[in-house]
Amino acid sequence: MPMITVEFTEEELAVAKAHAASLGKSMRAHAHDIILADVQRAAFLKDADKTVAWAMDVFKDMPKGMR
């Protein structure tokens, strides 16, 4: 399985491990979940931007009080 290596200072690693443990996760599982959540968030925001642009185009010719 492909993997990545991430470098931390000793202090960063200690607090990150403690946080992952407080969530009941290993550091590896927590890092995995965070990266995928960020990818999903970015995809959601991209689609939201497209939807807003579409809605603005649909309603651009409506009377001002109805926009």
All heavy atoms as TSV, in Angstrom:
chain	resi	resn	atom	element	x	y	z
A	1	MET	N	N	0.849	-1.175	0.000
A	1	MET	CA	C	0.000	0.000	0.000
A	1	MET	C	C	0.896	1.239	0.000
A	1	MET	O	O	1.831	1.321	0.792
A	1	MET	CB	C	-0.900	-0.038	1.235
A	1	MET	CG	C	-1.774	1.178	1.356
A	1	MET	SD	S	-2.894	1.138	2.773
A	1	MET	CE	C	-4.023	-0.127	2.255
A	2	PRO	N	N	0.591	2.240	-0.847
A	2	PRO	CA	C	1.387	3.462	-0.870
A	2	PRO	C	C	1.299	4.192	0.474
A	2	PRO	O	O	0.297	4.099	1.180
A	2	PRO	CB	C	0.739	4.303	-1.964
A	2	PRO	CG	C	-0.071	3.361	-2.767
A	2	PRO	CD	C	-0.461	2.252	-1.861
A	3	MET	N	N	2.352	4.905	0.802
A	3	MET	CA	C	2.357	5.653	2.055
A	3	MET	C	C	3.145	6.943	1.901
A	3	MET	O	O	3.863	7.123	0.921
A	3	MET	CB	C	2.923	4.819	3.198
A	3	MET	CG	C	4.340	4.347	2.988
A	3	MET	SD	S	4.914	3.244	4.273
A	3	MET	CE	C	5.124	4.330	5.637
A	4	ILE	N	N	2.963	7.827	2.865
A	4	ILE	CA	C	3.714	9.080	2.887
A	4	ILE	C	C	4.459	9.173	4.216
A	4	ILE	O	O	4.108	8.506	5.183
A	4	ILE	CB	C	2.807	10.310	2.708
A	4	ILE	CG1	C	1.793	10.427	3.853
A	4	ILE	CG2	C	2.092	10.267	1.367
A	4	ILE	CD1	C	0.999	11.716	3.850
A	5	THR	N	N	5.463	10.018	4.236
A	5	THR	CA	C	6.198	10.287	5.459
A	5	THR	C	C	6.022	11.761	5.777
A	5	THR	O	O	6.178	12.612	4.902
A	5	THR	CB	C	7.695	9.968	5.274
A	5	THR	OG1	O	7.815	8.585	4.937
A	5	THR	CG2	C	8.485	10.268	6.526
A	6	VAL	N	N	5.672	12.034	7.017
A	6	VAL	CA	C	5.470	13.414	7.457
A	6	VAL	C	C	6.428	13.675	8.609
A	6	VAL	O	O	6.519	12.866	9.536
A	6	VAL	CB	C	4.007	13.643	7.922
A	6	VAL	CG1	C	3.801	15.062	8.375
A	6	VAL	CG2	C	3.033	13.275	6.807
A	7	GLU	N	N	7.115	14.790	8.542
A	7	GLU	CA	C	8.076	15.115	9.587
A	7	GLU	C	C	7.454	16.068	10.601
A	7	GLU	O	O	6.729	16.992	10.230
A	7	GLU	CB	C	9.323	15.747	8.970
A	7	GLU	CG	C	10.092	14.762	8.096
A	7	GLU	CD	C	11.349	15.364	7.503
A	7	GLU	OE1	O	11.816	16.409	7.995
A	7	GLU	OE2	O	11.878	14.762	6.557
A	8	PHE	N	N	7.707	15.800	11.879
A	8	PHE	CA	C	7.243	16.623	12.988
A	8	PHE	C	C	8.424	16.910	13.906
A	8	PHE	O	O	9.361	16.121	13.987
A	8	PHE	CB	C	6.203	15.861	13.843
A	8	PHE	CG	C	4.910	15.576	13.145
A	8	PHE	CD1	C	4.701	14.358	12.508
A	8	PHE	CD2	C	3.885	16.503	13.157
A	8	PHE	CE1	C	3.500	14.071	11.890
A	8	PHE	CE2	C	2.672	16.226	12.545
A	8	PHE	CZ	C	2.481	15.009	11.906
A	9	THR	N	N	8.315	18.007	14.637
A	9	THR	CA	C	9.254	18.191	15.746
A	9	THR	C	C	8.817	17.222	16.845
A	9	THR	O	O	7.701	16.686	16.812
A	9	THR	CB	C	9.221	19.632	16.288
A	9	THR	OG1	O	7.932	19.880	16.866
A	9	THR	CG2	C	9.523	20.661	15.198
A	10	GLU	N	N	9.685	17.022	17.830
A	10	GLU	CA	C	9.332	16.139	18.948
A	10	GLU	C	C	8.074	16.639	19.659
A	10	GLU	O	O	7.191	15.857	20.017
A	10	GLU	CB	C	10.496	16.033	19.935
A	10	GLU	CG	C	11.704	15.295	19.383
A	10	GLU	CD	C	11.420	13.838	19.065
A	10	GLU	OE1	O	10.617	13.201	19.780
A	10	GLU	OE2	O	12.002	13.338	18.086
A	11	GLU	N	N	7.991	17.958	19.846
A	11	GLU	CA	C	6.839	18.546	20.534
A	11	GLU	C	C	5.560	18.373	19.713
A	11	GLU	O	O	4.500	18.031	20.252
A	11	GLU	CB	C	7.076	20.036	20.815
A	11	GLU	CG	C	8.218	20.313	21.780
A	11	GLU	CD	C	9.592	20.264	21.111
A	11	GLU	OE1	O	9.705	20.352	19.868
A	11	GLU	OE2	O	10.589	20.128	21.854
A	12	GLU	N	N	5.641	18.632	18.410
A	12	GLU	CA	C	4.471	18.471	17.540
A	12	GLU	C	C	3.977	17.029	17.551
A	12	GLU	O	O	2.771	16.775	17.646
A	12	GLU	CB	C	4.811	18.876	16.099
A	12	GLU	CG	C	5.036	20.345	15.903
A	12	GLU	CD	C	5.600	20.680	14.539
A	12	GLU	OE1	O	6.213	19.801	13.885
A	12	GLU	OE2	O	5.424	21.838	14.105
A	13	LEU	N	N	4.912	16.097	17.454
A	13	LEU	CA	C	4.545	14.688	17.442
A	13	LEU	C	C	3.885	14.280	18.756
A	13	LEU	O	O	2.888	13.559	18.756
A	13	LEU	CB	C	5.769	13.818	17.165
A	13	LEU	CG	C	5.495	12.328	17.011
A	13	LEU	CD1	C	4.506	12.062	15.886
A	13	LEU	CD2	C	6.797	11.590	16.762
A	14	ALA	N	N	4.409	14.769	19.860
A	14	ALA	CA	C	3.838	14.417	21.162
A	14	ALA	C	C	2.404	14.895	21.290
A	14	ALA	O	O	1.521	14.136	21.710
A	14	ALA	CB	C	4.697	14.997	22.287
A	15	VAL	N	N	2.143	16.153	20.911
A	15	VAL	CA	C	0.767	16.662	21.040
A	15	VAL	C	C	-0.158	16.017	20.020
A	15	VAL	O	O	-1.326	15.755	20.308
A	15	VAL	CB	C	0.689	18.203	20.980
A	15	VAL	CG1	C	1.398	18.839	22.153
A	15	VAL	CG2	C	1.200	18.751	19.670
A	16	ALA	N	N	0.358	15.729	18.825
A	16	ALA	CA	C	-0.470	15.073	17.805
A	16	ALA	C	C	-0.839	13.653	18.234
A	16	ALA	O	O	-1.990	13.230	18.083
A	16	ALA	CB	C	0.261	15.052	16.462
A	17	LYS	N	N	0.117	12.930	18.789
A	17	LYS	CA	C	-0.169	11.572	19.282
A	17	LYS	C	C	-1.164	11.605	20.426
A	17	LYS	O	O	-2.071	10.777	20.503
A	17	LYS	CB	C	1.117	10.879	19.734
A	17	LYS	CG	C	1.949	10.331	18.616
A	17	LYS	CD	C	3.160	9.591	19.179
A	17	LYS	CE	C	3.965	8.936	18.092
A	17	LYS	NZ	N	5.121	8.200	18.612
A	18	ALA	N	N	-0.996	12.568	21.326
A	18	ALA	CA	C	-1.915	12.686	22.459
A	18	ALA	C	C	-3.328	12.994	21.968
A	18	ALA	O	O	-4.302	12.432	22.466
A	18	ALA	CB	C	-1.434	13.767	23.421
A	19	HIS	N	N	-3.428	13.863	20.990
A	19	HIS	CA	C	-4.750	14.202	20.451
A	19	HIS	C	C	-5.379	12.991	19.771
A	19	HIS	O	O	-6.558	12.698	19.987
A	19	HIS	CB	C	-4.651	15.372	19.476
A	19	HIS	CG	C	-5.966	15.769	18.914
A	19	HIS	ND1	N	-6.988	16.267	19.697
A	19	HIS	CD2	C	-6.453	15.719	17.651
A	19	HIS	CE1	C	-8.032	16.502	18.934
A	19	HIS	NE2	N	-7.733	16.184	17.688
A	20	ALA	N	N	-4.624	12.293	18.957
A	20	ALA	CA	C	-5.141	11.088	18.298
A	20	ALA	C	C	-5.599	10.074	19.334
A	20	ALA	O	O	-6.681	9.482	19.208
A	20	ALA	CB	C	-4.076	10.488	17.382
A	21	ALA	N	N	-4.821	9.898	20.376
A	21	ALA	CA	C	-5.180	8.950	21.438
A	21	ALA	C	C	-6.468	9.379	22.136
A	21	ALA	O	O	-7.312	8.544	22.470
A	21	ALA	CB	C	-4.044	8.820	22.449
A	22	SER	N	N	-6.636	10.700	22.316
A	22	SER	CA	C	-7.860	11.187	22.971
A	22	SER	C	C	-9.099	10.912	22.124
A	22	SER	O	O	-10.210	10.866	22.644
A	22	SER	CB	C	-7.750	12.685	23.274
A	22	SER	OG	O	-7.918	13.459	22.095
A	23	LEU	N	N	-8.886	10.719	20.834
A	23	LEU	CA	C	-9.982	10.386	19.922
A	23	LEU	C	C	-10.144	8.881	19.758
A	23	LEU	O	O	-11.008	8.421	19.019
A	23	LEU	CB	C	-9.736	11.030	18.549
A	23	LEU	CG	C	-9.683	12.553	18.533
A	23	LEU	CD1	C	-9.251	13.053	17.155
A	23	LEU	CD2	C	-11.014	13.155	18.934
A	24	GLY	N	N	-9.271	8.127	20.414
A	24	GLY	CA	C	-9.315	6.676	20.305
A	24	GLY	C	C	-8.759	6.161	18.991
A	24	GLY	O	O	-9.142	5.096	18.517
A	25	LYS	N	N	-7.847	6.926	18.400
A	25	LYS	CA	C	-7.259	6.558	17.110
A	25	LYS	C	C	-5.748	6.484	17.219
A	25	LYS	O	O	-5.141	7.149	18.060
A	25	LYS	CB	C	-7.584	7.606	16.039
A	25	LYS	CG	C	-9.034	7.777	15.712
A	25	LYS	CD	C	-9.186	8.838	14.638
A	25	LYS	CE	C	-10.619	9.057	14.262
A	25	LYS	NZ	N	-10.731	10.068	13.191
A	26	SER	N	N	-5.167	5.706	16.321
A	26	SER	CA	C	-3.713	5.741	16.180
A	26	SER	C	C	-3.357	7.005	15.415
A	26	SER	O	O	-4.196	7.615	14.760
A	26	SER	CB	C	-3.229	4.512	15.402
A	26	SER	OG	O	-3.653	4.599	14.044
A	27	MET	N	N	-2.114	7.382	15.505
A	27	MET	CA	C	-1.638	8.545	14.759
A	27	MET	C	C	-1.842	8.330	13.264
A	27	MET	O	O	-2.279	9.233	12.545
A	27	MET	CB	C	-0.162	8.766	15.093
A	27	MET	CG	C	0.428	9.982	14.528
A	27	MET	SD	S	-0.279	11.463	15.239
A	27	MET	CE	C	0.631	12.620	14.271
A	28	ARG	N	N	-1.569	7.131	12.786
A	28	ARG	CA	C	-1.713	6.811	11.372
A	28	ARG	C	C	-3.170	6.951	10.925
A	28	ARG	O	O	-3.465	7.576	9.899
A	28	ARG	CB	C	-1.220	5.395	11.102
A	28	ARG	CG	C	-1.305	4.989	9.650
A	28	ARG	CD	C	-0.840	3.567	9.465
A	28	ARG	NE	N	0.529	3.444	9.938
A	28	ARG	CZ	C	1.482	2.814	9.296
A	28	ARG	NH1	N	1.218	2.196	8.180
A	28	ARG	NH2	N	2.694	2.755	9.780
A	29	ALA	N	N	-4.090	6.396	11.711
A	29	ALA	CA	C	-5.514	6.472	11.368
A	29	ALA	C	C	-6.005	7.913	11.406
A	29	ALA	O	O	-6.772	8.347	10.542
A	29	ALA	CB	C	-6.332	5.609	12.315
A	30	HIS	N	N	-5.559	8.670	12.414
A	30	HIS	CA	C	-5.987	10.065	12.535
A	30	HIS	C	C	-5.476	10.897	11.358
A	30	HIS	O	O	-6.228	11.679	10.770
A	30	HIS	CB	C	-5.506	10.639	13.867
A	30	HIS	CG	C	-6.026	11.996	14.161
A	30	HIS	ND1	N	-7.355	12.329	14.093
A	30	HIS	CD2	C	-5.380	13.131	14.528
A	30	HIS	CE1	C	-7.507	13.601	14.406
A	30	HIS	NE2	N	-6.313	14.106	14.666
A	31	ALA	N	N	-4.202	10.728	10.988
A	31	ALA	CA	C	-3.640	11.463	9.852
A	31	ALA	C	C	-4.387	11.103	8.566
A	31	ALA	O	O	-4.726	11.981	7.763
A	31	ALA	CB	C	-2.153	11.162	9.712
A	32	HIS	N	N	-4.662	9.833	8.386
A	32	HIS	CA	C	-5.410	9.364	7.215
A	32	HIS	C	C	-6.767	10.056	7.148
A	32	HIS	O	O	-7.171	10.594	6.112
A	32	HIS	CB	C	-5.565	7.841	7.292
A	32	HIS	CG	C	-6.434	7.258	6.242
A	32	HIS	ND1	N	-7.779	7.091	6.418
A	32	HIS	CD2	C	-6.146	6.789	5.006
A	32	HIS	CE1	C	-8.297	6.545	5.330
A	32	HIS	NE2	N	-7.323	6.356	4.459
A	33	ASP	N	N	-7.488	10.039	8.266
A	33	ASP	CA	C	-8.828	10.632	8.309
A	33	ASP	C	C	-8.799	12.129	8.049
A	33	ASP	O	O	-9.657	12.667	7.339
A	33	ASP	CB	C	-9.484	10.356	9.664
A	33	ASP	CG	C	-9.794	8.888	9.876
A	33	ASP	OD1	O	-9.666	8.082	8.925
A	33	ASP	OD2	O	-10.149	8.528	11.016
A	34	ILE	N	N	-7.817	12.821	8.599
A	34	ILE	CA	C	-7.711	14.269	8.403
A	34	ILE	C	C	-7.453	14.602	6.938
A	34	ILE	O	O	-8.072	15.511	6.373
A	34	ILE	CB	C	-6.605	14.871	9.285
A	34	ILE	CG1	C	-7.048	14.865	10.740
A	34	ILE	CG2	C	-6.248	16.277	8.845
A	34	ILE	CD1	C	-5.961	15.246	11.711
A	35	ILE	N	N	-6.548	13.883	6.305
A	35	ILE	CA	C	-6.220	14.160	4.902
A	35	ILE	C	C	-7.439	13.915	4.015
A	35	ILE	O	O	-7.786	14.749	3.167
A	35	ILE	CB	C	-5.007	13.335	4.450
A	35	ILE	CG1	C	-3.752	13.842	5.155
A	35	ILE	CG2	C	-4.844	13.390	2.927
A	35	ILE	CD1	C	-2.542	12.953	4.999
A	36	LEU	N	N	-8.117	12.793	4.212
A	36	LEU	CA	C	-9.291	12.511	3.390
A	36	LEU	C	C	-10.422	13.490	3.666
A	36	LEU	O	O	-11.130	13.906	2.739
A	36	LEU	CB	C	-9.761	11.077	3.591
A	36	LEU	CG	C	-8.848	10.023	2.980
A	36	LEU	CD1	C	-9.450	8.638	3.149
A	36	LEU	CD2	C	-8.579	10.301	1.518
A	37	ALA	N	N	-10.603	13.897	4.913
A	37	ALA	CA	C	-11.634	14.882	5.237
A	37	ALA	C	C	-11.351	16.202	4.536
A	37	ALA	O	O	-12.269	16.865	4.029
A	37	ALA	CB	C	-11.719	15.087	6.750
A	38	ASP	N	N	-10.087	16.596	4.456
A	38	ASP	CA	C	-9.735	17.841	3.782
A	38	ASP	C	C	-10.004	17.746	2.280
A	38	ASP	O	O	-10.492	18.703	1.674
A	38	ASP	CB	C	-8.272	18.194	4.046
A	38	ASP	CG	C	-7.938	19.584	3.543
A	38	ASP	OD1	O	-8.601	20.550	3.982
A	38	ASP	OD2	O	-7.034	19.703	2.706
A	39	VAL	N	N	-9.710	16.597	1.689
A	39	VAL	CA	C	-9.986	16.394	0.263
A	39	VAL	C	C	-11.496	16.479	0.014
A	39	VAL	O	O	-11.949	17.126	-0.938
A	39	VAL	CB	C	-9.425	15.030	-0.213
A	39	VAL	CG1	C	-9.931	14.674	-1.593
A	39	VAL	CG2	C	-7.909	15.048	-0.182
A	40	GLN	N	N	-12.280	15.837	0.873
A	40	GLN	CA	C	-13.737	15.859	0.718
A	40	GLN	C	C	-14.289	17.266	0.922
A	40	GLN	O	O	-15.198	17.698	0.216
A	40	GLN	CB	C	-14.385	14.877	1.697
A	40	GLN	CG	C	-14.085	13.441	1.338
A	40	GLN	CD	C	-14.442	12.467	2.454
A	40	GLN	OE1	O	-14.682	12.861	3.590
A	40	GLN	NE2	N	-14.464	11.189	2.110
A	41	ARG	N	N	-13.734	18.005	1.871
A	41	ARG	CA	C	-14.149	19.384	2.115
A	41	ARG	C	C	-13.862	20.255	0.891
A	41	ARG	O	O	-14.708	21.049	0.468
A	41	ARG	CB	C	-13.417	19.936	3.339
A	41	ARG	CG	C	-13.700	21.383	3.652
A	41	ARG	CD	C	-12.787	21.858	4.816
A	41	ARG	NE	N	-12.646	23.275	4.798
A	41	ARG	CZ	C	-11.802	23.966	4.036
A	41	ARG	NH1	N	-10.984	23.357	3.232
A	41	ARG	NH2	N	-11.755	25.290	4.092
A	42	ALA	N	N	-12.686	20.097	0.322
A	42	ALA	CA	C	-12.318	20.880	-0.857
A	42	ALA	C	C	-13.255	20.572	-2.025
A	42	ALA	O	O	-13.681	21.481	-2.744
A	42	ALA	CB	C	-10.870	20.609	-1.249
A	43	ALA	N	N	-13.599	19.304	-2.221
A	43	ALA	CA	C	-14.517	18.915	-3.297
A	43	ALA	C	C	-15.901	19.505	-3.049
A	43	ALA	O	O	-16.552	20.009	-3.975
A	43	ALA	CB	C	-14.602	17.396	-3.405
A	44	PHE	N	N	-16.361	19.477	-1.796
A	44	PHE	CA	C	-17.660	20.048	-1.450
A	44	PHE	C	C	-17.680	21.546	-1.750
A	44	PHE	O	O	-18.629	22.062	-2.352
A	44	PHE	CB	C	-17.985	19.804	0.030
A	44	PHE	CG	C	-19.199	20.549	0.491
A	44	PHE	CD1	C	-20.457	20.036	0.244
A	44	PHE	CD2	C	-19.079	21.760	1.155
A	44	PHE	CE1	C	-21.588	20.726	0.650
A	44	PHE	CE2	C	-20.201	22.457	1.563
A	44	PHE	CZ	C	-21.463	21.943	1.316
A	45	LEU	N	N	-16.625	22.264	-1.325
A	45	LEU	CA	C	-16.574	23.710	-1.546
A	45	LEU	C	C	-16.517	24.044	-3.041
A	45	LEU	O	O	-17.123	25.025	-3.479
A	45	LEU	CB	C	-15.393	24.322	-0.805
A	45	LEU	CG	C	-15.510	24.316	0.716
A	45	LEU	CD1	C	-14.221	24.834	1.344
A	45	LEU	CD2	C	-16.713	25.111	1.180
A	46	LYS	N	N	-15.803	23.240	-3.806
A	46	LYS	CA	C	-15.738	23.458	-5.251
A	46	LYS	C	C	-17.131	23.307	-5.866
A	46	LYS	O	O	-17.559	24.139	-6.672
A	46	LYS	CB	C	-14.765	22.462	-5.887
A	46	LYS	CG	C	-14.579	22.642	-7.368
A	46	LYS	CD	C	-13.565	21.637	-7.895
A	46	LYS	CE	C	-13.440	21.738	-9.400
A	46	LYS	NZ	N	-12.532	20.712	-9.939
A	47	ASP	N	N	-17.853	22.260	-5.465
A	47	ASP	CA	C	-19.208	22.056	-5.970
A	47	ASP	C	C	-20.150	23.152	-5.486
A	47	ASP	O	O	-21.032	23.587	-6.230
A	47	ASP	CB	C	-19.738	20.683	-5.553
A	47	ASP	CG	C	-19.063	19.546	-6.293
A	47	ASP	OD1	O	-18.426	19.801	-7.344
A	47	ASP	OD2	O	-19.175	18.394	-5.833
A	48	ALA	N	N	-19.978	23.609	-4.254
A	48	ALA	CA	C	-20.812	24.695	-3.736
A	48	ALA	C	C	-20.584	25.968	-4.544
A	48	ALA	O	O	-21.541	26.688	-4.866
A	48	ALA	CB	C	-20.518	24.930	-2.260
A	49	ASP	N	N	-19.335	26.255	-4.869
A	49	ASP	CA	C	-19.035	27.431	-5.690
A	49	ASP	C	C	-19.721	27.336	-7.044
A	49	ASP	O	O	-20.271	28.322	-7.545
A	49	ASP	CB	C	-17.524	27.582	-5.897
A	49	ASP	CG	C	-16.810	28.120	-4.672
A	49	ASP	OD1	O	-17.478	28.637	-3.749
A	49	ASP	OD2	O	-15.565	28.024	-4.635
A	50	LYS	N	N	-19.708	26.156	-7.646
A	50	LYS	CA	C	-20.372	25.963	-8.933
A	50	LYS	C	C	-21.875	26.180	-8.807
A	50	LYS	O	O	-22.502	26.789	-9.668
A	50	LYS	CB	C	-20.106	24.556	-9.478
A	50	LYS	CG	C	-18.714	24.333	-9.978
A	50	LYS	CD	C	-18.572	22.901	-10.480
A	50	LYS	CE	C	-17.164	22.562	-10.868
A	50	LYS	NZ	N	-17.032	21.151	-11.259
A	51	THR	N	N	-22.462	25.679	-7.715
A	51	THR	CA	C	-23.895	25.819	-7.501
A	51	THR	C	C	-24.277	27.279	-7.292
A	51	THR	O	O	-25.285	27.744	-7.834
A	51	THR	CB	C	-24.345	24.967	-6.297
A	51	THR	OG1	O	-23.999	23.605	-6.559
A	51	THR	CG2	C	-25.830	25.072	-6.054
A	52	VAL	N	N	-23.490	27.999	-6.526
A	52	VAL	CA	C	-23.761	29.417	-6.304
A	52	VAL	C	C	-23.655	30.180	-7.614
A	52	VAL	O	O	-24.512	31.022	-7.929
A	52	VAL	CB	C	-22.814	30.006	-5.238
A	52	VAL	CG1	C	-22.894	31.528	-5.204
A	52	VAL	CG2	C	-23.126	29.419	-3.875
A	53	ALA	N	N	-22.644	29.896	-8.404
A	53	ALA	CA	C	-22.491	30.571	-9.702
A	53	ALA	C	C	-23.694	30.274	-10.597
A	53	ALA	O	O	-24.218	31.175	-11.263
A	53	ALA	CB	C	-21.200	30.129	-10.379
A	54	TRP	N	N	-24.150	29.021	-10.597
A	54	TRP	CA	C	-25.319	28.647	-11.389
A	54	TRP	C	C	-26.548	29.414	-10.905
A	54	TRP	O	O	-27.299	29.975	-11.709
A	54	TRP	CB	C	-25.561	27.139	-11.292
A	54	TRP	CG	C	-26.858	26.718	-11.896
A	54	TRP	CD1	C	-27.095	26.482	-13.211
A	54	TRP	CD2	C	-28.089	26.509	-11.207
A	54	TRP	NE1	N	-28.421	26.135	-13.386
A	54	TRP	CE2	C	-29.049	26.149	-12.165
A	54	TRP	CE3	C	-28.480	26.601	-9.874
A	54	TRP	CZ2	C	-30.369	25.882	-11.831
A	54	TRP	CZ3	C	-29.786	26.339	-9.546
A	54	TRP	CH2	C	-30.720	25.977	-10.516
A	55	ALA	N	N	-26.774	29.459	-9.601
A	55	ALA	CA	C	-27.945	30.146	-9.051
A	55	ALA	C	C	-27.888	31.637	-9.346
A	55	ALA	O	O	-28.913	32.243	-9.687
A	55	ALA	CB	C	-28.034	29.908	-7.546
A	56	MET	N	N	-26.719	32.229	-9.244
A	56	MET	CA	C	-26.586	33.654	-9.546
A	56	MET	C	C	-26.924	33.921	-11.010
A	56	MET	O	O	-27.565	34.920	-11.329
A	56	MET	CB	C	-25.169	34.143	-9.228
A	56	MET	CG	C	-24.814	34.079	-7.758
A	56	MET	SD	S	-25.836	35.101	-6.717
A	56	MET	CE	C	-25.214	36.710	-7.127
A	57	ASP	N	N	-26.525	33.014	-11.885
A	57	ASP	CA	C	-26.837	33.167	-13.296
A	57	ASP	C	C	-28.336	33.017	-13.547
A	57	ASP	O	O	-28.928	33.776	-14.315
A	57	ASP	CB	C	-26.060	32.145	-14.126
A	57	ASP	CG	C	-26.233	32.360	-15.612
A	57	ASP	OD1	O	-25.994	33.505	-16.072
A	57	ASP	OD2	O	-26.620	31.403	-16.313
A	58	VAL	N	N	-28.961	32.054	-12.895
A	58	VAL	CA	C	-30.396	31.821	-13.069
A	58	VAL	C	C	-31.207	33.030	-12.636
A	58	VAL	O	O	-32.166	33.425	-13.298
A	58	VAL	CB	C	-30.846	30.564	-12.282
A	58	VAL	CG1	C	-32.349	30.467	-12.195
A	58	VAL	CG2	C	-30.267	29.302	-12.915
A	59	PHE	N	N	-30.813	33.633	-11.524
A	59	PHE	CA	C	-31.606	34.717	-10.957
A	59	PHE	C	C	-31.134	36.117	-11.345
A	59	PHE	O	O	-31.724	37.104	-10.899
A	59	PHE	CB	C	-31.633	34.594	-9.430
A	59	PHE	CG	C	-32.373	33.372	-8.965
A	59	PHE	CD1	C	-31.690	32.278	-8.465
A	59	PHE	CD2	C	-33.749	33.308	-9.063
A	59	PHE	CE1	C	-32.356	31.140	-8.047
A	59	PHE	CE2	C	-34.446	32.178	-8.657
A	59	PHE	CZ	C	-33.749	31.096	-8.141
A	60	LYS	N	N	-30.153	36.214	-12.211
A	60	LYS	CA	C	-29.585	37.549	-12.524
A	60	LYS	C	C	-30.583	38.486	-13.179
A	60	LYS	O	O	-30.501	39.690	-13.026
A	60	LYS	CB	C	-28.351	37.390	-13.402
A	60	LYS	CG	C	-28.639	36.969	-14.825
A	60	LYS	CD	C	-27.369	36.896	-15.655
A	60	LYS	CE	C	-27.733	36.556	-17.060
A	60	LYS	NZ	N	-27.338	35.277	-17.521
A	61	ASP	N	N	-31.557	37.946	-13.906
A	61	ASP	CA	C	-32.538	38.804	-14.600
A	61	ASP	C	C	-33.814	39.000	-13.810
A	61	ASP	O	O	-34.744	39.666	-14.291
A	61	ASP	CB	C	-32.860	38.181	-15.966
A	61	ASP	CG	C	-31.643	38.142	-16.879
A	61	ASP	OD1	O	-30.811	39.061	-16.792
A	61	ASP	OD2	O	-31.510	37.179	-17.667
A	62	MET	N	N	-33.891	38.475	-12.605
A	62	MET	CA	C	-35.077	38.647	-11.769
A	62	MET	C	C	-35.109	40.087	-11.254
A	62	MET	O	O	-34.069	40.718	-11.084
A	62	MET	CB	C	-35.049	37.683	-10.581
A	62	MET	CG	C	-35.069	36.224	-10.967
A	62	MET	SD	S	-36.632	35.688	-11.663
A	62	MET	CE	C	-37.655	35.708	-10.215
A	63	PRO	N	N	-36.298	40.591	-10.980
A	63	PRO	CA	C	-36.379	41.920	-10.388
A	63	PRO	C	C	-35.589	41.960	-9.073
A	63	PRO	O	O	-35.491	40.966	-8.355
A	63	PRO	CB	C	-37.877	42.104	-10.121
A	63	PRO	CG	C	-38.544	41.178	-11.066
A	63	PRO	CD	C	-37.603	40.011	-11.238
A	64	LYS	N	N	-35.046	43.145	-8.763
A	64	LYS	CA	C	-34.132	43.274	-7.633
A	64	LYS	C	C	-34.708	42.707	-6.329
A	64	LYS	O	O	-34.014	42.036	-5.597
A	64	LYS	CB	C	-33.751	44.725	-7.449
A	64	LYS	CG	C	-32.655	44.924	-6.424
A	64	LYS	CD	C	-32.160	46.339	-6.414
A	64	LYS	CE	C	-30.997	46.449	-5.446
A	64	LYS	NZ	N	-30.417	47.775	-5.458
A	65	GLY	N	N	-35.950	42.937	-6.009
A	65	GLY	CA	C	-36.537	42.466	-4.772
A	65	GLY	C	C	-36.750	40.957	-4.723
A	65	GLY	O	O	-37.028	40.400	-3.672
A	66	MET	N	N	-36.598	40.273	-5.838
A	66	MET	CA	C	-36.835	38.837	-5.897
A	66	MET	C	C	-35.535	38.040	-5.971
A	66	MET	O	O	-35.577	36.829	-6.060
A	66	MET	CB	C	-37.729	38.495	-7.085
A	66	MET	CG	C	-39.108	39.123	-6.979
A	66	MET	SD	S	-40.137	38.736	-8.397
A	66	MET	CE	C	-40.510	37.035	-8.086
A	67	ARG	N	N	-34.391	38.717	-5.972
A	67	ARG	CA	C	-33.104	38.011	-6.081
A	67	ARG	C	C	-32.678	37.426	-4.781
A	67	ARG	O	O	-32.690	37.867	-3.755
A	67	ARG	CB	C	-32.012	38.932	-6.595
A	67	ARG	CG	C	-32.172	39.241	-8.026
A	67	ARG	CD	C	-30.988	40.018	-8.517
A	67	ARG	NE	N	-31.520	41.189	-9.188
A	67	ARG	CZ	C	-30.840	42.253	-9.514
A	67	ARG	NH1	N	-29.590	42.334	-9.221
A	67	ARG	NH2	N	-31.387	43.258	-10.128
